Amino acid sequence: MQLPKGKALCACGKWTFCHTEGASSGPLRPLSAVPRVPKPRVLTEVWWAPLLGGGVVKGSVTLVGGEPGIGKSTLALDAVDRCIGETGLRGAYLAVEERDTEILSRAERIQCKHLDRLYVPNEKLTPELGILDELEGVCMVCLDSLSKLSRNDVMQVRILERLTEFAQKTNIPVFALSHVNKGKDFSGFMELQHEVDATVILRKDKKTRIRSWETIKNRNGSTEAAVQQFAQTDTGVKPIFRDDDEDGVEEEDTHSVPRGFHT
């Protein structure tokens, strides 16, 4: 008797899919037959690298949200500059709401080292982001910001889909920033996270005014213990580390708070 293609006779007497190692005929295939794809990362040495699983995966899109002035732009500009230093390539900082002079002033204040390879748009950006089709030899792209480029929820989803398509096609990592306040804005932001690989929320404690990074989604790593306090300083965003005291209770190590701390 000829066996049906891709199937075998189970002990229960029914025809089923063949479980032979590497079999791929039919609509399904075993997970063991799926090729393993490496996930190279950049920015593996920066202080927030462990919060994303050990750095930024090439070809991934990271959505970073937080209230205005919390440090999103400072953090992202520093990330692009560091990536330029690691790779020797250009970086693209796609600013929507700030003038070039303001970006230059921040870049100099936080001591960016690669201003000659840190590129900004010559023309006003549109939600279609046609500029992505012209980017070559770029190590990282940052969109600042998604919420300013469009306030329409549906359009924001399409923009993220466009960024994801670009990242996967070119293997270039992307940071997309978004202003997020409590209530409706936060709810809408959470809906956007389905379109990206990682989602980060920057928060500020009302009482202490200390900021914190929290990774709430990461397809390329765990979100356990992915929280870190940080400070906005004169020269950029710096981590605030905590030490264990003798009783095993964590207390803030005031010696590790960077100088020039801003609240």
Secondary structure, DSSP 8 states (H G I E B T S, - for coil): ----TTEEE-TTS-EEE---TT---SS---GGGS------EE--SSTTGGGGTSSEETT-EEEEEE-TTSSHHHHHHHHHHHHHHHHSSEEEEEESSS-HHHHHHHHHHTT-S-GGGEE--SS---TT-GGGGG--SEEEEEEE-HHHH---HHHHHHHHHHHHHHHHHHT--EEEEEE--TTHHHHHHHHHGGGSSEEEEEEE-TTT--EEEEEEEETTS--TT-EEEEEEETTEEEE--EEE-TTS-EEE-GGGS-TT-B-
